[in-house]
Amino acid sequence: MDVESAEELLDYVFTEKDFSLKPDHAEYQKLTRIMVIMTQFYRRGSEGKKAALDKEVSRLNTLDQDARMIEELLESIRGYSLDYPKRLEYEKSLKQSLEEVEKLRREVRAEEKKWRELYEWSCKIVETMDWIGGWLKEYSNTEFKTDFESVPEQQPLSVDLYRIYKRGLEEITYNLQESQDFFDASLDGRLTKYHQVNRDMIRAQLAVLERYDGESAYRRALEESLLKDLEYIESHMEMGPRVVRVREKMREMHQDFFALLKWQRERMLRLPFEARHKLVGDVEGLQRELRCRSGETLAEVMDYRLVPDDEHSRGRSEGGEVGRGELECPGSKGEEAGCPMEAAVEKLKIHRLCE
């Protein structure tokens, strides 16, 4: 599915005819169940990122301790004369060890920074899910006379936090599209073709390695890595009846996920215009910003522009449609930083490769 405008990402699934902003009680209960599933999914993802962060923090603490130990060892021998050959030998060895530890510390610090940014952003995603989940409670209180507590109406939201939640909701939408693309590709054969190309590349490299000395440490290490990749790819190429049934069911479930996001997205975009009393801060500025974003393209979303700088978007600060796209991820770009747009480009390449 090719979507040029970011605001069409959800609209291609549902139209005004088959989607209602006022679901009946049965529809509301289904939306609530879907909300629970999606919130649990992102909460587990956040927990996984926290575990990865804790692992890197532990590695960094160990390396910091090693560095301190080596520095103290160096200090302990500095009082001895350079005339002793062993002193020079110890010093040289310790300095080399310290350089190796410092190199590892730089690498681990980068990993720790990456996982910290991912974890902190994942917490915002979970916070977003909890906040928009409160809308379902508010809707139930209004329509079905329930008595849920902690609904958005009781908690005025700052404009800045609104932007974060809106960005989080749109990232969730893109993640869901990526997930649906995976199940589509796995069922229509595109993913299998992609795996076949990767498998053939690995086999070609293994054939070359067989012509060289098996005692080479580099050859053994590379061969081991390639065999692991081959095992992984071949295991994911297996498509028995059970796997097909599961993936077909998951693809169907995505329709329900999109229905929930459509409902939440519409509620969020209407909020600054129809219920501005629930926001505190520069609400008028937020309204202008949302109007300016109407017609934003996926390319502009990938460029992380606050307001698109093109002829189509300029001059639309008054009376334009509410914009749909605002994807911005902290830290480095790409899927590792919680931003799926780079992965979307890769999947497009896969699609074209297999056509």
N, C-alpha and C positions, 0 to 999 in steps of 0.2 A: 504494500500500500504506500503510495507516494503522497505525502502531505507537504505542501509548500508553506502554507500559512500556519503559524503556531496556534492560532485560535481555532483551527479546524481539527486539532488533534483528538478532542473528544466528540466534536460534532459529527464526525464521520460515522460514529457508532449509532447515535440516537438523533432523531429529529423531534421537532415540537409535537408531532402527531403521536409518537410512541413514548414520550417521556413527560412526566408531570412533576412540577415542583411541590405538589400537594398530594403525596402518596396516601393511600388509605391505610388502615391499621395493619393489614396483612403485608402490604408492600413496605411499610415502616419497619415491621419486625424483621423482614428479610434484609433490609438495609442495615439494621442494627447488627444482625449476625455477621454480615459481610464486614462491617466496621470492626468487630471484634477480631475477625481473622486477620485483617490487614494490620491492625494495631499490634497484634501478637507477632506477626511476621517482622515488622520493623523493630519491635522491642528486642526480639531475638538477634536481629542483625546488629543492633547497638551493643548488645551483650558480647557478641562475637568480636566486634571491634575493640571493646574494652579489654577483652582477654588478650588480643594481639598487642594492644598498647602496653598492658601490664608486662607482657613478655619482653618487649623492647626496653621498658624502663628497668626491668631486672637485669637484662644484659648490660645496659649502660652503667648501672650501679656496680656490677661486677668489674667492668673495665675501669671505672673510676678508682675502684679499690686497688686493682692491679697497677694502675699508673702511680698511685700514691706509694705503693709498696716498692716499686722499682726506683722511684725518686729517693726514698729513704735508704735503699741499698746503695745507690750512687753516693749519697751523702756520707754513708758509713765508711766508705773507703777513701774519701777525699783527703783524709788526714795522713794517709800513707804516702811515702815517697814514690815519685814516678820512676825511680831507679829499679823498683821491683817489677819484673816482667808480668807477674800474675796480676798486679794492680791494673796495668794497661789492658790485659786480656779481659778481666772482669768488667772494666769500664766500657770497653768496646762492645762486649756482649750485652750489657745492660742497656746501653744507648740504642742498640739495634732493637732490642725487645720493646723499649719505650716507643720507638718510632712505629713499630708494628701495632702496638696498643693504640697509639694516637690515630693511626689510619683506621683501625676498627671503630674507634670512638666516633670519628667523623661519619662513617657509614651508618652506625647504629643511631646516632643523633638524627640523621636524615630520616631513617625509618621511624624513629620515635615521633618526630615532628609530623610525618605523614599520617601515622595512625592516630595521633592526638587530634589533628584536624578532622580526620574522618569520624572519630568518635564524638567529638564535640558537635559536628554537624549532624550526626545520626541522632544525638540527643534532641536537637532542634526538630528533626523529622518526627521523632516520637512525641515531642511536645506539641507539634502541629497536629498529629493524629488525635491526641487527647483533646486538644482544643476544638477541632472541628467535630469530634465525636460529641461534644457538648451541644452542638446544634441539633442533633437528633433528640437529645433530652429536652431541649427547649421546644422543639416542634411537638414532641409528645405532650409536654405540659400544656401547650396552647391548644392543640387539636383534640387530644384524648383525655385532658384533665388529670394527667398524672402529677406527681409531686416530686420530680427529680430535683436534686440540689446541684450546685456548682455548674450552672449553665452559663453560656457566654453573656446573656443579658444581664446577669448579676455581676459581671466582672468587666468593666470598661477596659478597652484595649488601646495601647498606644499605637500611633501610626507606624512607628518604626517596627514594632513587634508584628503588626499586621503585614508589613512587607516581608518579614522573615517567614511568617506562616504561609503567605501566598507563594513565596518562592519554594517553600517546602512542599506545598500541595502540587505545584507544577513539576517539581522533580519527581515526586511520587508518580505523577501521570506519565512522565517520560520513562521511568523505570518500568511501569506496567506495560507500556508499548513495547519496550525492549523484550520483556518477558513474553508477550504475545507473539512478537516476531520470531522468537526462538521456537515456540511450539508450532507456529505456522511452518517455519523452515524445516523442522524435524519431521513434519507429517507430509509435506509436499516434495521431499527429496532433496531440497537445496542443501540442507545441513549435511546429508550423507555425501553429496558430491564434494562439498568443502572438505570433509574428513578424508575422502579418498585422495584428494590432491595432497593433503598433508601427509597421509600415509605413504604415498608414492615418493614424496621428497625424502622422507626418513629412510625408506628402503634404498633409495639411490645412494644416500650417504653411507649407509651400512655396507653396501656393496663395495664402495671405495675403501673403507676401512679394512675390509677383509684382505686387501692386497698388501697391507703393511704389517710390520712386525708386531706381534701380539704382546711383546714385552714393553712396548712404549707406554709410559704412564699416561701421556696425553691421549693416546689412542684408547686405552682402557677407560679413562674417565669419560671421554666423548661417547664411546660406544654404550656405556652404562646409561648415560643421560638419554641418548636416542632410543634405547630399548624401553626405557620408562615412558617416554613420549609415545612410542608405538603401542605399548600396552594400554595406555590411557585412551588413545584415539580408537583403537580396535574395540575396546570395551564399550565405547559410546556409539559405535556403529551398529551394535546389536539392536534390532527392532523386532522383538517377538510380539505376539498378539497382546500380551499383558501390557507391555510398554506402550503399544499403540493406543490401547484403551485408556490408560492413565493420561497420556498426553492429549487425547481427544477430550477427555473430561476436563482437564486443566484449561484447554482452550475455550471450552464452553463457560467455565467459571469466570474467565476474563470479562465476559459480557456483564456479569454481575458486578465485578470490580469497577468496570468503566461506568456502570449505572450509578454507583455510589459516588465516584469522583465527579461525575457530571452534576449530580445534585449538590455536592459540596462546593464545586467550582462556581455554580450559579449563585449559591448563597453568598459566597465570599465576594464575588464581583458586584453584587447588588448592595452589599453592606454599606460601603461609603456613600452611596446615593440614596438608599431607602431607609437606612437606620444609622445615620451619622452620629446620633447621640451615644452609640455604643463605642465610638472611637474618641480618643483624646489626642490633641496635637494638631498639626497642619492638615486638616481633612480636605480643605479646598485644594491644597497643593497635591494631595494624593489623588483627588478626582481628576485634576489636569493631567497628572502623570499617567493614570489609567487610560484616559481618552487618547493620549498621544501614542499609546502602544498598540492601538488598533491597526491591524494589518501587518504586524511584525512577522517577518519571515523566519524560518528555521535557521538560515544563515546568520541573521542578525542575533538570534538567541545564542548561537555558538560564539559570536563575537563578544558576548557579555555586555552589550550596549544597554545603558539605562533607558534611553529613548532613541529609536532608530534614526540615523542621520541620512535619510534619503528623501527624494522628491515626494514619494507616495505618503510618507508619514509627516512631513513638515506642514505646519499650518493647520493641524487637526486638534488643537488644544481645546477647541470649543465645539461642543455638539457631536463629537465623534462617538463611535461605539466604544464600549468598555474593552480595553485590550485584554488579551489572553495570556501572553507569554512574558515570563520574567525569570529566566533560568540563570542563576549565578551561584557558583560554588566557591567556597573558600579554598585558599591554598593552590596547589598545582591543578592544572586542568586535566580532564580525562576521567576515565571510569574509576581509577584508584582514588581520586579525590572526591568521590561521591557524585560525579557529574557524568551522566550516561551519554552525552551527545557525541563524544569522540567514538564511543562504541557504536553509536548509530551509524556513523560514517563507515566504520569497518564492516558493519553488517550490510550496508549498501554495496560495498565493494564485493562482499561475498555473493550477494544477489546477482550483481552484474557478471561476476566470474562464472556463475553456474547457469546463466541464461543460455 
